């Protein structure tokens, strides 16, 4: 609350008294003859004293009766509180160039999901993916895996090797490929999916117009797969309709959601 300065009656009386000339305060104690020529002056002086005293009393009374709103005119201005900054959407996990850090899946837990063994996922994710692929085929839809687990060595080439080949700066390269150690593909739970009947749409936004994508939207949750970067996602990652991740057990769920925390940085760059 603002402090209000109120004039003290005692100090007010002193101020008024000090305003009276010394000659009028130190009047002689002896009586003054009624016939003296100074009699009118005496009455005038007493009148002035009376008026000043009454005026001082009235001023004090008015000052004391002023409303809180009126008193703010003489109040000491308060210092406004500093604005509180809004919480930022910063990720709690370790990041480089906007990408979240992930551990590399152990080789012992990887299983091939294609005949030649070139694309692998972790055991739980591989089993779920193959069940999903079989169900889609029964509906006349061909899901084609394009990329699964990637080692740190693979990602090192995709980031640094391609960056050098194309003459890209690190931040520019990070928009299309995560630095090694910061790709969802390291986890063994992420898979890029295409439509076997529309290979021209692979790794393109046009994949969203394929039968494969429409089927995934309706059925992938039954197999514990979710799209990693939907359009307008909270992370600010560019839209990747082909990139899906498995979150069907505790380890996979914690892998992705603990890395991001409750909210993610709006400047996160696209993952590969």
PyMOL commands that set and color helices and strands:
alter all, ss='L'
color gray80, all
select helices_A, chain A and resi 9-18+22-25+39-65+68-71+107-109+123-138+152-166+170-173+184-187+199-201+205-209+211-223+250-260
alter helices_A, ss='H'
color red, helices_A
select strands_A, chain A and resi 95-96+99-100+110-112+120-122+143-147+190-195+225-229+240-246
alter strands_A, ss='S'
color yellow, strands_A
deselect
rebuild
show_as cartoon
